Amino acid sequence: MDDLKNILEALIFISVEPLTLDKIKEVLDDVPEEEILQGLLNLGTEMEEAPRPIRLVQTGGGWVFMTKPTYDPPVRKLLQIERRKKLSAAALEALSAVAYHQPVTQTDIMTIRGVDSTHSLHTLLENKLIKISGRKNAPGRPLLYRTTEKFLTYFGLNSLEELPREEELKRILEEGNA
């Protein structure tokens, strides 16, 4: 089991994006899924309890290593980056429209927001938070937009099902106005 833990640590370490269970099973095709999941759980527990600056986090549909919050300030200073690149309110509105209504066209987004969203869509595409997923079978064959895996990672989600539902959003907004 220690060998499996070490293999999982090595695979996650070298992976550029969150390492999914499917990809792990593809690499370790002779290891049962239950053993892989137990190995991930053991690795995560070991890393969390150890006096190490790194922890194992499940996000974006897979597993990644992240620094423990205590070490964020010096890491950010070294890399000279903010923890998250801030998006404008307009870009967040457009991203929300895509996330909740995908696949969606630019016209759909404009209808939802009530304003032109061309610039916001370009920003979201550049940041790889959305992608073009095809064309709508309608006059003019407009482009369809969807969120990406990077969107999930950016917001710390494993799937779109984890997005707050409309009722939750209303309640949050009402509590904020109270």
Stockholm file with secondary structure:
# STOCKHOLM 1.0

chainA/1-178         MDDLKNILEALIFISVEPLTLDKIKEVLDDVPEEEILQGLLNLGTEMEEAPRPIRLVQTGGGWVFMTKPTYDPPVRKLLQIERRKKLSAAALEALSAVAYHQPVTQTDIMTIRGVDSTHSLHTLLENKLIKISGRKNAPGRPLLYRTTEKFLTYFGLNSLEELPREEELKRILEEGNA
#=GR chainA/1-178 SS CHHHHHHHHHHHHHCSSCBCHHHHHHHTTTSCHHHHHHHHHHHHHHHHHSSCSEEEEEETTEEEEEECGGGHHHHHHHHTCCSSCCCCHHHHHHHHHHHHHCSBCHHHHHHHHSSCCHHHHHHHHHTTSEEEEEECSSTTCCEEEEECHHHHHHTTCSSGGGSCCHHHHHHHHHHHHC
#=GC SS_cons         CHHHHHHHHHHHHHCSSCBCHHHHHHHTTTSCHHHHHHHHHHHHHHHHHSSCSEEEEEETTEEEEEECGGGHHHHHHHHTCCSSCCCCHHHHHHHHHHHHHCSBCHHHHHHHHSSCCHHHHHHHHHTTSEEEEEECSSTTCCEEEEECHHHHHHTTCSSGGGSCCHHHHHHHHHHHHC
//
